[in-house]
């Protein structure tokens, strides 16, 4: 039996919101890594915090991912 659904609404308490962001960010980065390893997929993830701080994950070199993105944009 899994966990119940979380009600999606903005967390008003600034500290709780920041803690939740950090936990969920780490979980999302871990999932991106696992997807790249398990499925041999090229994964790129970009996260901006509410303060504008950048967090990123790339399963391969950035230049390879950037060139792949350019190819997709042309389609």
C-alpha positions in Angstrom: 0.0 0.0 0.0 1.5 3.3 -1.1 1.4 6.8 0.3 -1.7 9.0 -0.2 -1.8 11.9 -2.5 -0.4 15.2 -1.3 -2.7 18.2 -1.7 -1.0 20.5 -4.1 -1.1 24.0 -2.7 1.6 26.7 -2.0 3.3 26.2 1.3 2.9 29.5 3.1 5.6 29.0 5.8 8.9 30.1 4.2 11.1 27.7 6.1 8.8 24.7 5.4 8.6 25.7 1.8 12.4 25.8 1.5 12.9 22.4 3.3 10.3 20.9 1.0 12.0 22.3 -2.1 15.4 20.9 -1.0 14.0 17.5 -0.4 12.0 17.3 -3.6 14.8 18.8 -5.6 17.2 16.0 -4.3 14.6 13.4 -5.0 14.0 14.7 -8.6 17.8 14.8 -9.3 18.1 11.2 -8.0 15.2 10.1 -10.2 16.8 11.7 -13.2 20.1 9.9 -12.5 18.4 6.6 -12.0 16.5 7.0 -15.3 19.7 7.7 -17.2 21.4 4.6 -15.7 18.6 2.1 -15.9 17.4 3.0 -19.3 20.6 4.3 -20.9 18.8 7.5 -21.6 20.3 10.9 -22.1 18.7 13.1 -19.4 19.0 16.8 -18.7 17.2 18.5 -15.9 17.2 22.2 -15.0 15.7 23.6 -11.8 15.5 27.2 -10.8 14.7 28.0 -7.1 12.4 30.9 -6.2 15.5 32.9 -5.5 16.8 32.2 -9.1 19.5 29.7 -8.1 20.2 27.1 -10.8 20.4 23.4 -10.1 21.1 21.1 -13.0 21.8 17.5 -13.9 23.1 16.2 -17.2 23.7 12.5 -17.8 26.3 13.2 -20.5 28.4 16.2 -21.5 26.7 19.5 -21.7 27.8 20.1 -25.2 26.4 16.8 -26.4 23.1 17.6 -24.7 23.0 21.1 -26.1 23.6 19.9 -29.6 20.9 17.3 -29.2 18.5 20.0 -28.0 19.3 22.1 -31.1 18.4 19.1 -33.3 15.1 18.6 -31.5 14.3 22.3 -31.8 14.6 22.0 -35.6 12.0 19.3 -35.8 
